Amino acid sequence: MVLKVISAQDVLFEGEVGKVSLPGAEGTFMVLPGHASLISTLVPGPVVYDHDGHSARIDVAGGIVDVDNDIISVCIY
């Protein structure tokens, strides 16, 4: 899967990931390879992802996420 995390100012991360945990408005949810397409709002919290065998996180104040064909696009405030 490819994760892209972008803000109005910069691309914070773009790369291959194994899984992503996101702070959704209805609770934290996990995206794994082959996940169904979705669009969701994000609330303040961590975006946690596995990249190159390591876990990393980006704390966000909110935003939106689009998941489609193993591409996860996160636009943050």
N, CA, C, O and CB atoms as a CASP TS submission, in Angstrom:
PFRMAT TS
TARGET T0000
AUTHOR 0000-0000-0000
METHOD Language model
MODEL 1
PARENT N/A
ATOM      1  N   MET     1       0.839  -1.169   0.000  1.00  0.00           N
ATOM      2  CA  MET     1       0.000   0.000   0.000  1.00  0.00           C
ATOM      3  C   MET     1       0.887   1.236   0.000  1.00  0.00           C
ATOM      4  O   MET     1       2.033   1.200   0.447  1.00  0.00           O
ATOM      5  CB  MET     1      -0.956  -0.004   1.209  1.00  0.00           C
ATOM      6  N   VAL     2       0.342   2.311  -0.502  1.00  0.00           N
ATOM      7  CA  VAL     2       1.050   3.589  -0.491  1.00  0.00           C
ATOM      8  C   VAL     2       0.298   4.557   0.416  1.00  0.00           C
ATOM      9  O   VAL     2      -0.912   4.738   0.279  1.00  0.00           O
ATOM     10  CB  VAL     2       1.190   4.171  -1.935  1.00  0.00           C
ATOM     11  N   LEU     3       1.022   5.174   1.339  1.00  0.00           N
ATOM     12  CA  LEU     3       0.457   6.191   2.214  1.00  0.00           C
ATOM     13  C   LEU     3       1.024   7.539   1.812  1.00  0.00           C
ATOM     14  O   LEU     3       2.233   7.698   1.643  1.00  0.00           O
ATOM     15  CB  LEU     3       0.755   5.883   3.708  1.00  0.00           C
ATOM     16  N   LYS     4       0.122   8.517   1.661  1.00  0.00           N
ATOM     17  CA  LYS     4       0.514   9.903   1.401  1.00  0.00           C
ATOM     18  C   LYS     4      -0.113  10.760   2.487  1.00  0.00           C
ATOM     19  O   LYS     4      -1.333  10.756   2.653  1.00  0.00           O
ATOM     20  CB  LYS     4       0.070  10.380  -0.036  1.00  0.00           C
ATOM     21  N   VAL     5       0.709  11.495   3.228  1.00  0.00           N
ATOM     22  CA  VAL     5       0.208  12.407   4.257  1.00  0.00           C
ATOM     23  C   VAL     5       0.650  13.804   3.843  1.00  0.00           C
ATOM     24  O   VAL     5       1.844  14.097   3.785  1.00  0.00           O
ATOM     25  CB  VAL     5       0.742  12.026   5.707  1.00  0.00           C
ATOM     26  N   ILE     6      -0.327  14.664   3.556  1.00  0.00           N
ATOM     27  CA  ILE     6      -0.002  16.001   3.070  1.00  0.00           C
ATOM     28  C   ILE     6      -0.743  17.066   3.873  1.00  0.00           C
ATOM     29  O   ILE     6      -1.847  16.846   4.372  1.00  0.00           O
ATOM     30  CB  ILE     6      -0.343  16.127   1.581  1.00  0.00           C
ATOM     31  N   SER     7      -0.103  18.222   3.979  1.00  0.00           N
ATOM     32  CA  SER     7      -0.740  19.398   4.562  1.00  0.00           C
ATOM     33  C   SER     7      -0.728  20.482   3.491  1.00  0.00           C
ATOM     34  O   SER     7      -0.243  20.258   2.382  1.00  0.00           O
ATOM     35  CB  SER     7      -0.006  19.873   5.881  1.00  0.00           C
ATOM     36  N   ALA     8      -1.255  21.637   3.816  1.00  0.00           N
ATOM     37  CA  ALA     8      -1.249  22.749   2.861  1.00  0.00           C
ATOM     38  C   ALA     8       0.169  23.210   2.557  1.00  0.00           C
ATOM     39  O   ALA     8       0.420  23.787   1.499  1.00  0.00           O
ATOM     40  CB  ALA     8      -2.072  23.919   3.399  1.00  0.00           C
ATOM     41  N   GLN     9       1.095  22.963   3.473  1.00  0.00           N
ATOM     42  CA  GLN     9       2.459  23.447   3.320  1.00  0.00           C
ATOM     43  C   GLN     9       3.448  22.417   2.780  1.00  0.00           C
ATOM     44  O   GLN     9       4.430  22.792   2.140  1.00  0.00           O
ATOM     45  CB  GLN     9       2.944  23.937   4.622  1.00  0.00           C
ATOM     46  N   ASP    10       3.207  21.115   3.026  1.00  0.00           N
ATOM     47  CA  ASP    10       4.263  20.151   2.757  1.00  0.00           C
ATOM     48  C   ASP    10       3.709  18.736   2.600  1.00  0.00           C
ATOM     49  O   ASP    10       2.586  18.450   3.014  1.00  0.00           O
ATOM     50  CB  ASP    10       5.296  20.185   3.869  1.00  0.00           C
ATOM     51  N   VAL    11       4.504  17.865   2.004  1.00  0.00           N
ATOM     52  CA  VAL    11       4.252  16.426   2.012  1.00  0.00           C
ATOM     53  C   VAL    11       5.005  15.877   3.220  1.00  0.00           C
ATOM     54  O   VAL    11       6.235  15.898   3.248  1.00  0.00           O
ATOM     55  CB  VAL    11       4.712  15.725   0.652  1.00  0.00           C
ATOM     56  N   LEU    12       4.273  15.389   4.214  1.00  0.00           N
ATOM     57  CA  LEU    12       4.900  14.908   5.443  1.00  0.00           C
ATOM     58  C   LEU    12       5.435  13.494   5.301  1.00  0.00           C
ATOM     59  O   LEU    12       6.443  13.145   5.915  1.00  0.00           O
ATOM     60  CB  LEU    12       3.915  14.965   6.585  1.00  0.00           C
ATOM     61  N   PHE    13       4.763  12.673   4.488  1.00  0.00           N
ATOM     62  CA  PHE    13       5.231  11.305   4.248  1.00  0.00           C
ATOM     63  C   PHE    13       4.610  10.800   2.965  1.00  0.00           C
ATOM     64  O   PHE    13       3.452  11.088   2.665  1.00  0.00           O
ATOM     65  CB  PHE    13       4.880  10.365   5.438  1.00  0.00           C
ATOM     66  N   GLU    14       5.389  10.044   2.210  1.00  0.00           N
ATOM     67  CA  GLU    14       4.886   9.306   1.055  1.00  0.00           C
ATOM     68  C   GLU    14       5.743   8.071   0.900  1.00  0.00           C
ATOM     69  O   GLU    14       6.954   8.167   0.703  1.00  0.00           O
ATOM     70  CB  GLU    14       4.901  10.177  -0.249  1.00  0.00           C
ATOM     71  N   GLY    15       5.114   6.903   0.989  1.00  0.00           N
ATOM     72  CA  GLY    15       5.884   5.672   0.851  1.00  0.00           C
ATOM     73  C   GLY    15       5.029   4.434   1.057  1.00  0.00           C
ATOM     74  O   GLY    15       3.835   4.513   1.347  1.00  0.00           O
ATOM     75  N   GLU    16       5.682   3.281   0.896  1.00  0.00           N
ATOM     76  CA  GLU    16       5.036   1.982   1.063  1.00  0.00           C
ATOM     77  C   GLU    16       4.862   1.681   2.549  1.00  0.00           C
ATOM     78  O   GLU    16       5.774   1.889   3.349  1.00  0.00           O
ATOM     79  CB  GLU    16       5.857   0.864   0.373  1.00  0.00           C
ATOM     80  N   VAL    17       3.688   1.192   2.899  1.00  0.00           N
ATOM     81  CA  VAL    17       3.393   0.836   4.283  1.00  0.00           C
ATOM     82  C   VAL    17       2.686  -0.513   4.331  1.00  0.00           C
ATOM     83  O   VAL    17       2.088  -0.953   3.349  1.00  0.00           O
ATOM     84  CB  VAL    17       2.528   1.925   4.957  1.00  0.00           C
ATOM     85  N   GLY    18       2.766  -1.159   5.486  1.00  0.00           N
ATOM     86  CA  GLY    18       2.084  -2.438   5.663  1.00  0.00           C
ATOM     87  C   GLY    18       0.694  -2.297   6.230  1.00  0.00           C
ATOM     88  O   GLY    18      -0.215  -3.046   5.873  1.00  0.00           O
ATOM     89  N   LYS    19       0.528  -1.312   7.133  1.00  0.00           N
ATOM     90  CA  LYS    19      -0.777  -1.024   7.715  1.00  0.00           C
ATOM     91  C   LYS    19      -0.770   0.394   8.242  1.00  0.00           C
ATOM     92  O   LYS    19       0.288   0.972   8.491  1.00  0.00           O
ATOM     93  CB  LYS    19      -1.130  -2.030   8.840  1.00  0.00           C
ATOM     94  N   VAL    20      -1.971   0.956   8.411  1.00  0.00           N
ATOM     95  CA  VAL    20      -2.117   2.336   8.887  1.00  0.00           C
ATOM     96  C   VAL    20      -3.277   2.386   9.877  1.00  0.00           C
ATOM     97  O   VAL    20      -4.352   1.851   9.609  1.00  0.00           O
ATOM     98  CB  VAL    20      -2.355   3.329   7.695  1.00  0.00           C
ATOM     99  N   SER    21      -3.057   3.026  11.012  1.00  0.00           N
ATOM    100  CA  SER    21      -4.105   3.280  11.995  1.00  0.00           C
ATOM    101  C   SER    21      -4.424   4.769  11.953  1.00  0.00           C
ATOM    102  O   SER    21      -3.521   5.606  11.982  1.00  0.00           O
ATOM    103  CB  SER    21      -3.668   2.828  13.438  1.00  0.00           C
ATOM    104  N   LEU    22      -5.717   5.096  11.885  1.00  0.00           N
ATOM    105  CA  LEU    22      -6.150   6.476  11.714  1.00  0.00           C
ATOM    106  C   LEU    22      -7.183   6.869  12.761  1.00  0.00           C
ATOM    107  O   LEU    22      -8.013   6.045  13.144  1.00  0.00           O
ATOM    108  CB  LEU    22      -6.719   6.679  10.318  1.00  0.00           C
ATOM    109  N   PRO    23      -7.147   8.133  13.236  1.00  0.00           N
ATOM    110  CA  PRO    23      -8.107   8.588  14.242  1.00  0.00           C
ATOM    111  C   PRO    23      -9.400   9.105  13.602  1.00  0.00           C
ATOM    112  O   PRO    23      -9.550  10.307  13.385  1.00  0.00           O
ATOM    113  CB  PRO    23      -7.481   9.683  15.106  1.00  0.00           C
ATOM    114  N   GLY    24     -10.316   8.210  13.306  1.00  0.00           N
ATOM    115  CA  GLY    24     -11.566   8.594  12.663  1.00  0.00           C
ATOM    116  C   GLY    24     -12.543   9.246  13.627  1.00  0.00           C
ATOM    117  O   GLY    24     -12.417   9.105  14.843  1.00  0.00           O
ATOM    118  N   ALA    25     -13.503   9.951  13.084  1.00  0.00           N
ATOM    119  CA  ALA    25     -14.511  10.631  13.891  1.00  0.00           C
ATOM    120  C   ALA    25     -15.343   9.641  14.720  1.00  0.00           C
ATOM    121  O   ALA    25     -15.841   9.993  15.789  1.00  0.00           O
ATOM    122  CB  ALA    25     -15.429  11.458  12.990  1.00  0.00           C
ATOM    123  N   GLU    26     -15.490   8.427  14.237  1.00  0.00           N
ATOM    124  CA  GLU    26     -16.247   7.392  14.958  1.00  0.00           C
ATOM    125  C   GLU    26     -15.334   6.452  15.738  1.00  0.00           C
ATOM    126  O   GLU    26     -15.797   5.440  16.263  1.00  0.00           O
ATOM    127  CB  GLU    26     -17.096   6.585  13.981  1.00  0.00           C
ATOM    128  N   GLY    27     -14.049   6.770  15.820  1.00  0.00           N
ATOM    129  CA  GLY    27     -13.084   5.928  16.534  1.00  0.00           C
ATOM    130  C   GLY    27     -11.903   5.584  15.648  1.00  0.00           C
ATOM    131  O   GLY    27     -11.948   5.762  14.431  1.00  0.00           O
ATOM    132  N   THR    28     -10.853   5.091  16.270  1.00  0.00           N
ATOM    133  CA  THR    28      -9.646   4.698  15.540  1.00  0.00           C
ATOM    134  C   THR    28      -9.951   3.489  14.654  1.00  0.00           C
ATOM    135  O   THR    28     -10.637   2.557  15.075  1.00  0.00           O
ATOM    136  CB  THR    28      -8.483   4.376  16.524  1.00  0.00           C
ATOM    137  N   PHE    29      -9.432   3.517  13.422  1.00  0.00           N
ATOM    138  CA  PHE    29      -9.627   2.373  12.534  1.00  0.00           C
ATOM    139  C   PHE    29      -8.330   2.046  11.806  1.00  0.00           C
ATOM    140  O   PHE    29      -7.461   2.900  11.629  1.00  0.00           O
ATOM    141  CB  PHE    29     -10.757   2.654  11.522  1.00  0.00           C
ATOM    142  N   MET    30      -8.221   0.783  11.386  1.00  0.00           N
ATOM    143  CA  MET    30      -7.031   0.252  10.741  1.00  0.00           C
ATOM    144  C   MET    30      -7.306   0.025   9.264  1.00  0.00           C
ATOM    145  O   MET    30      -8.382  -0.444   8.890  1.00  0.00           O
ATOM    146  CB  MET    30      -6.577  -1.055  11.416  1.00  0.00           C
ATOM    147  N   VAL    31      -6.322   0.363   8.416  1.00  0.00           N
ATOM    148  CA  VAL    31      -6.395   0.083   6.986  1.00  0.00           C
ATOM    149  C   VAL    31      -5.292  -0.919   6.665  1.00  0.00           C
ATOM    150  O   VAL    31      -4.119  -0.678   6.950  1.00  0.00           O
ATOM    151  CB  VAL    31      -6.251   1.398   6.124  1.00  0.00           C
ATOM    152  N   LEU    32      -5.677  -2.037   6.074  1.00  0.00           N
ATOM    153  CA  LEU    32      -4.754  -3.097   5.676  1.00  0.00           C
ATOM    154  C   LEU    32      -4.819  -3.260   4.159  1.00  0.00           C
ATOM    155  O   LEU    32      -5.754  -2.759   3.534  1.00  0.00           O
ATOM    156  CB  LEU    32      -5.092  -4.442   6.397  1.00  0.00           C
ATOM    157  N   PRO    33      -3.856  -3.944   3.556  1.00  0.00           N
ATOM    158  CA  PRO    33      -3.906  -4.149   2.102  1.00  0.00           C
ATOM    159  C   PRO    33      -5.237  -4.761   1.663  1.00  0.00           C
ATOM    160  O   PRO    33      -5.757  -5.673   2.306  1.00  0.00           O
ATOM    161  CB  PRO    33      -2.749  -5.051   1.655  1.00  0.00           C
ATOM    162  N   GLY    34      -5.774  -4.247   0.565  1.00  0.00           N
ATOM    163  CA  GLY    34      -7.027  -4.737   0.017  1.00  0.00           C
ATOM    164  C   GLY    34      -8.261  -4.146   0.684  1.00  0.00           C
ATOM    165  O   GLY    34      -9.375  -4.613   0.450  1.00  0.00           O
ATOM    166  N   HIS    35      -8.071  -3.121   1.513  1.00  0.00           N
ATOM    167  CA  HIS    35      -9.195  -2.500   2.216  1.00  0.00           C
ATOM    168  C   HIS    35     -10.204  -1.920   1.220  1.00  0.00           C
ATOM    169  O   HIS    35      -9.834  -1.455   0.142  1.00  0.00           O
ATOM    170  CB  HIS    35      -8.690  -1.394   3.169  1.00  0.00           C
ATOM    171  N   ALA    36     -11.460  -1.957   1.594  1.00  0.00           N
ATOM    172  CA  ALA    36     -12.514  -1.368   0.759  1.00  0.00           C
ATOM    173  C   ALA    36     -12.300   0.137   0.642  1.00  0.00           C
ATOM    174  O   ALA    36     -11.734   0.763   1.538  1.00  0.00           O
ATOM    175  CB  ALA    36     -13.921  -1.672   1.345  1.00  0.00           C
ATOM    176  N   SER    37     -12.750   0.702  -0.451  1.00  0.00           N
ATOM    177  CA  SER    37     -12.649   2.153  -0.654  1.00  0.00           C
ATOM    178  C   SER    37     -13.481   2.873   0.397  1.00  0.00           C
ATOM    179  O   SER    37     -14.564   2.420   0.770  1.00  0.00           O
ATOM    180  CB  SER    37     -13.114   2.551  -2.083  1.00  0.00           C
ATOM    181  N   LEU    38     -12.957   4.011   0.873  1.00  0.00           N
ATOM    182  CA  LEU    38     -13.703   4.812   1.832  1.00  0.00           C
ATOM    183  C   LEU    38     -13.169   6.225   1.879  1.00  0.00           C
ATOM    184  O   LEU    38     -12.038   6.498   1.476  1.00  0.00           O
ATOM    185  CB  LEU    38     -13.648   4.185   3.215  1.00  0.00           C
ATOM    186  N   ILE    39     -14.012   7.126   2.383  1.00  0.00           N
ATOM    187  CA  ILE    39     -13.608   8.494   2.690  1.00  0.00           C
ATOM    188  C   ILE    39     -14.100   8.750   4.104  1.00  0.00           C
ATOM    189  O   ILE    39     -15.239   8.421   4.434  1.00  0.00           O
ATOM    190  CB  ILE    39     -14.194   9.554   1.648  1.00  0.00           C
ATOM    191  N   SER    40     -13.237   9.343   4.955  1.00  0.00           N
ATOM    192  CA  SER    40     -13.614   9.593   6.337  1.00  0.00           C
ATOM    193  C   SER    40     -12.984  10.888   6.826  1.00  0.00           C
ATOM    194  O   SER    40     -11.938  11.314   6.334  1.00  0.00           O
ATOM    195  CB  SER    40     -13.198   8.419   7.234  1.00  0.00           C
ATOM    196  N   THR    41     -13.633  11.499   7.794  1.00  0.00           N
ATOM    197  CA  THR    41     -13.022  12.636   8.478  1.00  0.00           C
ATOM    198  C   THR    41     -12.115  12.109   9.580  1.00  0.00           C
ATOM    199  O   THR    41     -12.316  11.013  10.102  1.00  0.00           O
ATOM    200  CB  THR    41     -14.107  13.596   9.061  1.00  0.00           C
ATOM    201  N   LEU    42     -11.111  12.912   9.925  1.00  0.00           N
ATOM    202  CA  LEU    42     -10.184  12.565  10.999  1.00  0.00           C
ATOM    203  C   LEU    42     -10.299  13.594  12.107  1.00  0.00           C
ATOM    204  O   LEU    42     -10.559  14.771  11.858  1.00  0.00           O
ATOM    205  CB  LEU    42      -8.728  12.481  10.478  1.00  0.00           C
ATOM    206  N   VAL    43     -10.101  13.133  13.335  1.00  0.00           N
ATOM    207  CA  VAL    43     -10.097  14.000  14.506  1.00  0.00           C
ATOM    208  C   VAL    43      -8.662  14.059  15.040  1.00  0.00           C
ATOM    209  O   VAL    43      -7.806  13.307  14.576  1.00  0.00           O
ATOM    210  CB  VAL    43     -11.098  13.482  15.607  1.00  0.00           C
ATOM    211  N   PRO    44      -8.389  14.937  16.001  1.00  0.00           N
ATOM    212  CA  PRO    44      -7.034  14.993  16.550  1.00  0.00           C
ATOM    213  C   PRO    44      -6.580  13.635  17.091  1.00  0.00           C
ATOM    214  O   PRO    44      -7.325  12.948  17.791  1.00  0.00           O
ATOM    215  CB  PRO    44      -6.962  16.041  17.656  1.00  0.00           C
ATOM    216  N   GLY    45      -5.353  13.267  16.753  1.00  0.00           N
ATOM    217  CA  GLY    45      -4.792  11.992  17.200  1.00  0.00           C
ATOM    218  C   GLY    45      -3.655  11.565  16.302  1.00  0.00           C
ATOM    219  O   GLY    45      -3.272  12.299  15.392  1.00  0.00           O
ATOM    220  N   PRO    46      -3.104  10.370  16.548  1.00  0.00           N
ATOM    221  CA  PRO    46      -1.970   9.896  15.757  1.00  0.00           C
ATOM    222  C   PRO    46      -2.376   9.095  14.519  1.00  0.00           C
ATOM    223  O   PRO    46      -3.316   8.301  14.557  1.00  0.00           O
ATOM    224  CB  PRO    46      -1.078   9.055  16.619  1.00  0.00           C
ATOM    225  N   VAL    47      -1.653   9.318  13.428  1.00  0.00           N
ATOM    226  CA  VAL    47      -1.675   8.424  12.278  1.00  0.00           C
ATOM    227  C   VAL    47      -0.452   7.530  12.470  1.00  0.00           C
ATOM    228  O   VAL    47       0.682   8.005  12.405  1.00  0.00           O
ATOM    229  CB  VAL    47      -1.649   9.216  10.873  1.00  0.00           C
ATOM    230  N   VAL    48      -0.677   6.242  12.704  1.00  0.00           N
ATOM    231  CA  VAL    48       0.408   5.304  12.999  1.00  0.00           C
ATOM    232  C   VAL    48       0.524   4.337  11.825  1.00  0.00           C
ATOM    233  O   VAL    48      -0.473   3.777  11.369  1.00  0.00           O
ATOM    234  CB  VAL    48       0.154   4.531  14.350  1.00  0.00           C
ATOM    235  N   TYR    49       1.761   4.145  11.338  1.00  0.00           N
ATOM    236  CA  TYR    49       1.957   3.282  10.172  1.00  0.00           C
ATOM    237  C   TYR    49       3.242   2.486  10.289  1.00  0.00           C
ATOM    238  O   TYR    49       4.186   2.905  10.958  1.00  0.00           O
ATOM    239  CB  TYR    49       1.973   4.109   8.892  1.00  0.00           C
ATOM    240  N   ASP    50       3.271   1.319   9.624  1.00  0.00           N
ATOM    241  CA  ASP    50       4.464   0.485   9.551  1.00  0.00           C
ATOM    242  C   ASP    50       5.157   0.755   8.233  1.00  0.00           C
ATOM    243  O   ASP    50       4.557   0.638   7.165  1.00  0.00           O
ATOM    244  CB  ASP    50       4.114  -1.022   9.697  1.00  0.00           C
ATOM    245  N   HIS    51       6.446   1.124   8.318  1.00  0.00           N
ATOM    246  CA  HIS    51       7.246   1.447   7.136  1.00  0.00           C
ATOM    247  C   HIS    51       8.632   0.860   7.323  1.00  0.00           C
ATOM    248  O   HIS    51       9.306   1.153   8.311  1.00  0.00           O
ATOM    249  CB  HIS    51       7.321   2.991   6.898  1.00  0.00           C
ATOM    250  N   ASP    52       9.063   0.031   6.379  1.00  0.00           N
ATOM    251  CA  ASP    52      10.386  -0.610   6.430  1.00  0.00           C
ATOM    252  C   ASP    52      10.629  -1.341   7.744  1.00  0.00           C
ATOM    253  O   ASP    52      11.730  -1.292   8.293  1.00  0.00           O
ATOM    254  CB  ASP    52      11.476   0.428   6.222  1.00  0.00           C
ATOM    255  N   GLY    53       9.602  -2.018   8.248  1.00  0.00           N
ATOM    256  CA  GLY    53       9.751  -2.810   9.468  1.00  0.00           C
ATOM    257  C   GLY    53       9.726  -2.010  10.760  1.00  0.00           C
ATOM    258  O   GLY    53       9.950  -2.571  11.833  1.00  0.00           O
ATOM    259  N   HIS    54       9.462  -0.731  10.681  1.00  0.00           N
ATOM    260  CA  HIS    54       9.403   0.114  11.872  1.00  0.00           C
ATOM    261  C   HIS    54       8.040   0.799  11.952  1.00  0.00           C
ATOM    262  O   HIS    54       7.400   1.066  10.935  1.00  0.00           O
ATOM    263  CB  HIS    54      10.542   1.167  11.858  1.00  0.00           C
ATOM    264  N   SER    55       7.617   1.075  13.178  1.00  0.00           N
ATOM    265  CA  SER    55       6.384   1.822  13.368  1.00  0.00           C
ATOM    266  C   SER    55       6.717   3.308  13.481  1.00  0.00           C
ATOM    267  O   SER    55       7.690   3.684  14.134  1.00  0.00           O
ATOM    268  CB  SER    55       5.620   1.325  14.629  1.00  0.00           C
ATOM    269  N   ALA    56       5.922   4.134  12.856  1.00  0.00           N
ATOM    270  CA  ALA    56       6.121   5.590  12.901  1.00  0.00           C
ATOM    271  C   ALA    56       4.758   6.237  13.107  1.00  0.00           C
ATOM    272  O   ALA    56       3.721   5.609  12.896  1.00  0.00           O
ATOM    273  CB  ALA    56       6.813   6.127  11.586  1.00  0.00           C
ATOM    274  N   ARG    57       4.775   7.512  13.524  1.00  0.00           N
ATOM    275  CA  ARG    57       3.517   8.204  13.744  1.00  0.00           C
ATOM    276  C   ARG    57       3.635   9.669  13.394  1.00  0.00           C
ATOM    277  O   ARG    57       4.696  10.284  13.503  1.00  0.00           O
ATOM    278  CB  ARG    57       3.067   8.046  15.180  1.00  0.00           C
ATOM    279  N   ILE    58       2.507  10.202  12.971  1.00  0.00           N
ATOM    280  CA  ILE    58       2.371  11.631  12.719  1.00  0.00           C
ATOM    281  C   ILE    58       1.123  12.073  13.477  1.00  0.00           C
ATOM    282  O   ILE    58       0.029  11.576  13.211  1.00  0.00           O
ATOM    283  CB  ILE    58       2.271  11.960  11.162  1.00  0.00           C
ATOM    284  N   ASP    59       1.278  12.995  14.412  1.00  0.00           N
ATOM    285  CA  ASP    59       0.130  13.512  15.144  1.00  0.00           C
ATOM    286  C   ASP    59      -0.569  14.564  14.293  1.00  0.00           C
ATOM    287  O   ASP    59       0.066  15.467  13.748  1.00  0.00           O
ATOM    288  CB  ASP    59       0.562  14.104  16.514  1.00  0.00           C
ATOM    289  N   VAL    60      -1.895  14.430  14.188  1.00  0.00           N
ATOM    290  CA  VAL    60      -2.673  15.343  13.350  1.00  0.00           C
ATOM    291  C   VAL    60      -3.735  16.053  14.194  1.00  0.00           C
ATOM    292  O   VAL    60      -4.190  15.531  15.211  1.00  0.00           O
ATOM    293  CB  VAL    60      -3.338  14.577  12.174  1.00  0.00           C
ATOM    294  N   ALA    61      -4.115  17.239  13.757  1.00  0.00           N
ATOM    295  CA  ALA    61      -5.161  18.010  14.433  1.00  0.00           C
ATOM    296  C   ALA    61      -6.531  17.731  13.827  1.00  0.00           C
ATOM    297  O   ALA    61      -7.548  18.185  14.351  1.00  0.00           O
ATOM    298  CB  ALA    61      -4.853  19.508  14.360  1.00  0.00           C
ATOM    299  N   GLY    62      -6.560  16.985  12.725  1.00  0.00           N
ATOM    300  CA  GLY    62      -7.780  16.644  12.021  1.00  0.00           C
ATOM    301  C   GLY    62      -7.530  16.638  10.536  1.00  0.00           C
ATOM    302  O   GLY    62      -6.448  17.013  10.083  1.00  0.00           O
ATOM    303  N   GLY    63      -8.515  16.217   9.772  1.00  0.00           N
ATOM    304  CA  GLY    63      -8.369  16.192   8.320  1.00  0.00           C
ATOM    305  C   GLY    63      -9.341  15.221   7.694  1.00  0.00           C
ATOM    306  O   GLY    63     -10.397  14.926   8.252  1.00  0.00           O
ATOM    307  N   ILE    64      -8.969  14.725   6.517  1.00  0.00           N
ATOM    308  CA  ILE    64      -9.768  13.726   5.816  1.00  0.00           C
ATOM    309  C   ILE    64      -8.833  12.655   5.268  1.00  0.00           C
ATOM    310  O   ILE    64      -7.645  12.899   5.058  1.00  0.00           O
ATOM    311  CB  ILE    64     -10.610  14.375   4.671  1.00  0.00           C
ATOM    312  N   VAL    65      -9.385  11.466   5.040  1.00  0.00           N
ATOM    313  CA  VAL    65      -8.625  10.376   4.442  1.00  0.00           C
ATOM    314  C   VAL    65      -9.458   9.764   3.326  1.00  0.00           C
ATOM    315  O   VAL    65     -10.676   9.628   3.438  1.00  0.00           O
ATOM    316  CB  VAL    65      -8.239   9.304   5.504  1.00  0.00           C
ATOM    317  N   ASP    66      -8.775   9.399   2.250  1.00  0.00           N
ATOM    318  CA  ASP    66      -9.379   8.702   1.123  1.00  0.00           C
ATOM    319  C   ASP    66      -8.593   7.419   0.915  1.00  0.00           C
ATOM    320  O   ASP    66      -7.373   7.459   0.751  1.00  0.00           O
ATOM    321  CB  ASP    66      -9.389   9.591  -0.175  1.00  0.00           C
ATOM    322  N   VAL    67      -9.275   6.285   0.918  1.00  0.00           N
ATOM    323  CA  VAL    67      -8.649   4.988   0.672  1.00  0.00           C
ATOM    324  C   VAL    67      -9.224   4.441  -0.627  1.00  0.00           C
ATOM    325  O   VAL    67     -10.441   4.303  -0.758  1.00  0.00           O
ATOM    326  CB  VAL    67      -8.886   3.990   1.867  1.00  0.00           C
ATOM    327  N   ASP    68      -8.353   4.126  -1.595  1.00  0.00           N
ATOM    328  CA  ASP    68      -8.813   3.587  -2.874  1.00  0.00           C
ATOM    329  C   ASP    68      -7.680   2.832  -3.550  1.00  0.00           C
ATOM    330  O   ASP    68      -6.598   3.380  -3.761  1.00  0.00           O
ATOM    331  CB  ASP    68      -9.337   4.715  -3.793  1.00  0.00           C
ATOM    332  N   ASN    69      -7.932   1.574  -3.887  1.00  0.00           N
ATOM    333  CA  ASN    69      -6.949   0.743  -4.599  1.00  0.00           C
ATOM    334  C   ASN    69      -5.586   0.739  -3.926  1.00  0.00           C
ATOM    335  O   ASN    69      -4.567   0.935  -4.588  1.00  0.00           O
ATOM    336  CB  ASN    69      -6.800   1.224  -6.024  1.00  0.00           C
ATOM    337  N   ASP    70      -5.558   0.514  -2.601  1.00  0.00           N
ATOM    338  CA  ASP    70      -4.330   0.444  -1.798  1.00  0.00           C
ATOM    339  C   ASP    70      -3.522   1.741  -1.809  1.00  0.00           C
ATOM    340  O   ASP    70      -2.312   1.720  -1.584  1.00  0.00           O
ATOM    341  CB  ASP    70      -3.462  -0.683  -2.298  1.00  0.00           C
ATOM    342  N   ILE    71      -4.184   2.863  -2.067  1.00  0.00           N
ATOM    343  CA  ILE    71      -3.566   4.185  -1.912  1.00  0.00           C
ATOM    344  C   ILE    71      -4.345   4.920  -0.830  1.00  0.00           C
ATOM    345  O   ILE    71      -5.553   5.126  -0.949  1.00  0.00           O
ATOM    346  CB  ILE    71      -3.562   4.998  -3.274  1.00  0.00           C
ATOM    347  N   ILE    72      -3.638   5.311   0.227  1.00  0.00           N
ATOM    348  CA  ILE    72      -4.250   6.001   1.354  1.00  0.00           C
ATOM    349  C   ILE    72      -3.765   7.444   1.325  1.00  0.00           C
ATOM    350  O   ILE    72      -2.590   7.719   1.567  1.00  0.00           O
ATOM    351  CB  ILE    72      -3.900   5.305   2.720  1.00  0.00           C
ATOM    352  N   SER    73      -4.673   8.353   1.028  1.00  0.00           N
ATOM    353  CA  SER    73      -4.335   9.787   0.938  1.00  0.00           C
ATOM    354  C   SER    73      -4.915  10.495   2.147  1.00  0.00           C
ATOM    355  O   SER    73      -6.131  10.527   2.340  1.00  0.00           O
ATOM    356  CB  SER    73      -4.877  10.426  -0.390  1.00  0.00           C
ATOM    357  N   VAL    74      -4.029  11.066   2.965  1.00  0.00           N
ATOM    358  CA  VAL    74      -4.435  11.777   4.174  1.00  0.00           C
ATOM    359  C   VAL    74      -4.125  13.242   3.983  1.00  0.00           C
ATOM    360  O   VAL    74      -2.970  13.613   3.771  1.00  0.00           O
ATOM    361  CB  VAL    74      -3.723  11.216   5.439  1.00  0.00           C
ATOM    362  N   CYS    75      -5.145  14.079   4.055  1.00  0.00           N
ATOM    363  CA  CYS    75      -4.982  15.538   3.979  1.00  0.00           C
ATOM    364  C   CYS    75      -5.257  16.080   5.372  1.00  0.00           C
ATOM    365  O   CYS    75      -6.359  15.919   5.898  1.00  0.00           O
ATOM    366  CB  CYS    75      -5.950  16.194   2.897  1.00  0.00           C
ATOM    367  N   ILE    76      -4.251  16.728   5.977  1.00  0.00           N
ATOM    368  CA  ILE    76      -4.397  17.172   7.356  1.00  0.00           C
ATOM    369  C   ILE    76      -4.458  18.687   7.452  1.00  0.00           C
ATOM    370  O   ILE    76      -4.035  19.410   6.550  1.00  0.00           O
ATOM    371  CB  ILE    76      -3.254  16.646   8.200  1.00  0.00           C
ATOM    372  N   TYR    77      -5.001  19.146   8.583  1.00  0.00           N
ATOM    373  CA  TYR    77      -5.077  20.578   8.857  1.00  0.00           C
ATOM    374  C   TYR    77      -3.724  21.048   9.361  1.00  0.00           C
ATOM    375  O   TYR    77      -3.552  22.230   9.657  1.00  0.00           O
ATOM    376  CB  TYR    77      -6.197  20.899   9.891  1.00  0.00           C
TER
END
